[in-house]
Amino acid sequence: MNSQNRDDDVRRAIRAWQVRPLPNSTFRPEVWQRIQQGSDAGWTSYLKRHAASVSLAAILTLVLSGWLGKTASRVALEHQRETMIVSYLVDLDPRVEAMMRNRTQ
C-alpha cells in the first residue's frame, strides 16, 4: 500500500469521525449546584483555605511597616538633632550663622 492510499484512508476516517457524547440529564443541575456552593463560600472559608498565605502576608506587612516606621523616625530624629545643634550654635555665636550662609552660597 503506498502512502497516497494511506493518506486517503486517514482523511476519510477523519471526515467520518464525530464526537457523540452520552447524554447526561443531571449535567446542568450539577453545574448550577456547584456554582451555588461556590457563591455561598464567604471570606471565612477563603481565609480557612488560605490560612498560611494570609498569615505570611500579614506578618510580612507588619515587619515591613515596623522597619519603615523605624527608619522614618530615625531620619526625622537626625534632622531634628541637626536643627537643634545649629540653633544652639547660632544662639551662642552669631558668626556661626554667617559662616553657614557663606557655606550654602
Contacts in CASP RR format, 6 or more apart in sequence:
PFRMAT RR
TARGET T0000
AUTHOR 0000-0000-0000
METHOD contacts of the structure
MODEL  1
MNSQNRDDDVRRAIRAWQVRPLPNSTFRPEVWQRIQQGSDAGWTSYLKRH
AASVSLAAILTLVLSGWLGKTASRVALEHQRETMIVSYLVDLDPRVEAMM
RNRTQ
47 54 0 8 1.000
86 96 0 8 1.000
86 100 0 8 1.000
89 96 0 8 1.000
90 96 0 8 1.000
90 97 0 8 1.000
90 100 0 8 1.000
END
